[in-house]
């Protein structure tokens, strides 16, 4: 575990002047568990708790995505908890991801794909 997830959560919690105990109570988890998460001694909670955490911490969509990525980074060979359902429910996404992996897609390649998707959505 890297502990980056816990640091992120602690920073966001403190920015809102929320207590560790208060956040734990709102999440319906033990304060000791919340403390261990922030210290990087425990894995992040499940997707539902992460969604609730994002709501309680007033995270923007970008911050929420970062939180999900940090949560995945705490576990070896893990994917952000907001993605598996989409990936496994969309055959072409799996084909594209495997093709990107096999062809060594770079960040520049992915940026082109992001630009195309943004253009398609009128962003």
Number of C-alpha atoms within 10 A of each C-alpha: 14 14 20 18 24 25 16 16 19 19 12 18 19 12 10 11 9 15 13 18 15 12 18 18 13 12 18 10 14 14 17 12 16 24 17 16 21 22 16 18 15 16 19 25 16 10 14 12 14 19 17 13 21 20 12 16 18 14 16 11 10 9 15 19 16 16 25 22 18 22 27 20 20 19 14 8 7 12 15 17 18 17 12 12 9 11 14 11 11 11 10 11 13 14 12 11 13 13 12 14 11 9 9 10 13 10 9 9 12 12 11 11 12 12 13 13 12 11 10 9 8 7 8
